[in-house]
């Protein structure tokens, strides 16, 4: 008879658990990843961000001024050697891993008509968006098991609805959702959930050299039932909750944050 798995702890406090806890965030130097990192820091936790853009990563550390609670390492999630180094450095730097947020990915969903899509371009999106999630979970899971930790995978609302010529991106994000519920069953009591962001405005959440003031029309905002497009802190707030013991009875789930637009009927 197989040994019984140790149960995750029952939540005791919404505010006391974060000091000392460490969360790894891939693609954590800009956009949604940066918003999640700042939410973890605001809660009192520590972050180790990995990003392919070293300029952006170093700029975050300068901006945050969080001292020993924040660190950065260059990371390419599509390369296993880079992922293993990222996890190993995190273990030695912080001594523990309590959470993993798989956010890194190729954000541009458009690849042109399928008939003209090169195999190499298809594979690049699958290897980064889906393969990177697999590699980071694979190598972080032993430490997450020790900590009764949690994983949050960033998928996309495009896993459920599409524009033309976005097949590779949609397939990669749909794969992330399926991978999430499969791993939740295999990895328990480590919890694994996914977030599907909708339209999240990241122009002013980029590195200083690329930062721009968002240019959205009143109509852009008004099409969302909540009256505005999303911002990275919207995703950060849910990520922090899902990583915490307050979400201790939630695993294998898939949460859409899109201001309600997916529930809105559209007619031409």
N, C-alpha and C positions, 0 to 999 in steps of 0.2 A: 504494500500500500504506500503511495507516494507521501512524502512528508508534507505536513500542512504548512502553507505559506504564512509568514508573519503578517498580521493585519496592519494596515496603516493606522496611525494614531487618531483618536477622536479629537476634533478641534476644540481648543480650550479658549483661545483668545485671538481676536482678529488683528491685534497690533503688536503682541509681544514676541512673535515667532521669528521676525525677519532679521534682527541683528545677528550677524555671524553666518547667515545663510548665503550661499554662493550660487549664482545663476550664470550659465554659459549662454551667450546670445550670438548666433551667427548672422552675418550681415548687420551687425549691431552699431555701425558707425554713421549710418544715414537713414532717413526715412522712417518706416515703421519700426525697424530694429532699434534705432536710436530712441524712439518714443518708448519702446518697451524697457530699454536699459534705464532711461530716466525714471520710469515708474517704479522699477525695482529699487533704485537708489533712494527715491523719495519714501519708499516703504521702510527703508532701513537696511536693506540687503546689500550685498556686494555683487559686482558684475565683472565678468571676463568676456570682452567682446572680441569676436574674430571678424575680419573683413578683408576683402581682396584689395581695398583702397587704404594704403597705409597713411596717406595724407589725412584722410577723413578720420581714421582711428586715433591718430595723435591729436587732431584738433578736438575730438571729444574729450580726451583726458584733460586737455588745457581748459576747455569750457567748464567741465564739471567741477574740477578742483576737489575731487572726492578722496584724494590721498590713496591709502592702501585699499580702499573699497572698490577701486576700479582699475582695470588693466586691459591692455590691448595686445593682440598678436595678429600678424598678417595671416590670412587663411583663405585657401581655395578649397571649398567643400567638395569639388569634383575630383580631388586627388586624395587618395587614402593616406599617403604619407603626411600630407599637410594636416589632415584631420587628427591623425594619431599624435602628432606633435602638439596640436592645439589642446587636446585633452590631457596629455602628459604634463604640459607646462601648467595647465590649470590645477592639476592635482598637487604639483610641487609648490606652486605659488600660493594656493589657498588651503591646501590640505583636505579639501572635500568638494563634492559637487552635489548640490541639492536640487538644481533645476537645469533644464536644457530647453532653449527656444530655438527651433530650426526656422530661421527667417531668411537666410541667404538664398538668392535665386536670381535668375535672369528675369527682369521685370517686364520687358517689352513683349507683349503677347503676339504681336503681328509678325508673321513670317512669309506673307504672300501666298498665292494659290498653291494648294497641295501638290498639283502636278509639277510645279517648279521648285518644290522644297527639297533641298539637298539632304541626303541621309546624315551628313555630318552636322548640319544645323539642327535637324530633329534630335539627334543624339546629344548634342550640346545642351539642349534644354532639359531633356530627360535626365542626363547625367548630373546636371547641376541642381535642378529643382527637386527631383525625386531621389536621385542617387546620393546627393549630398545629405538629404534627410536620413536616408538609410545609414550612411557611413558615420554620421555624428551620433545617431542612436546606438549603433553597434559598439562604438568605442567608449561612449559615456555611460552605457547601461550598468557595467559592474559597479561604478561609484554611486550611481543613482540607486541601485539596489541597497547598498550599505546605508544610504541616507533616507530610505523610504521616500525618494524624491518624485519629481513629476516632469513630464515632457509636454511642451506646447509646440505643435507644428503649425506653421503659417501656410495655409492653402490659399484659396481665392474664391470669390463668388463666381469666377469664370469656370470653376469646376461644375457649375450647375446651369450656367447660361452663357451664351457666346455671341461674339461678332464674327463676321466672315474672316477666314484666313488666320485663325488662331489655334489650329488643331494641336500643335506641339505643346503649347503652353497649357491648354485645357487638359490635355492628357497627363501632363506632368502633375498638375494640381489635383486632378481627379485621383491620380495614383497616391498622392500624399494623404488624401482622405481615407482611401482603402487601407493604406499602410497603417494609418493611425488606429483604426478600430481593430485591425489584426494584432498589432503590437500590444494594444491595451489588454488583450486576452492572454498573450504570451508573457508579458512582463509584470503583471500584477504581483504584489500590491503597488509597484510603480505605476502611477496614473499617466495616461497618454490621451491628450485631447487636441483638437484642431480648431483654428480660427480661420474663417473666410472673410477677409476684408473686402469691402466694396470699393467705392471711389474714395481713396484716401489722398489728400493733398499733401505732397511732400516737398514742394518747391523750397520752402523756408526751413526744411529739416535736413538739408544737404550740407556738405563741407563748406566752409566760408567762401572758397573760390568759385563754387557752383551755386551758391544760395541766391534765390530770387524771390521777389514778392509774388505770391500767387495771383494769377489773372483769371478769375472766375466771374462769370456773369450772374446776374440775379436769377436767370433761368436755370443755370447750372445748379445753384443751391435749391431753388424752388421745386425741382423735380424730385427731390428727396422728401418723403413725408415728414421727416423731422425738421425740414426747413433749411438744411445746410449739408454740404459735403463733409466727409470725415477728415479727421486729423490724427496723427500718430498717437497722441495720448488716449484716444478712444480705444485703440487696440491695446495699448499698454495697461489700461485699467482692467480689462478682462484677463489679460495674460497674468497679471499679478494675482488676481483672484484664483485662476485655475492652477497656479503654482503653489498656492497656499493651502493650509489644512482646512480652510473654510470650504474648499471644494473637494474634501476628502472622500465624498461618495459619488464623485463624477469622474467617469473614465470612458474612453471610446467614443466620445461625443464630438460633434462638429457644429461650431457656433458661427453663424453669419452675422457680421456687423456691417450693415450697408445703409443705415438710416431708413430702412423699410422699403427700399426701392424694388427689391425682388418680389415683394408682396403686392406691388401696384400693377394693375392691369394697364396694358398699353394698346391703343388702337391707332391706326393710321387714318 
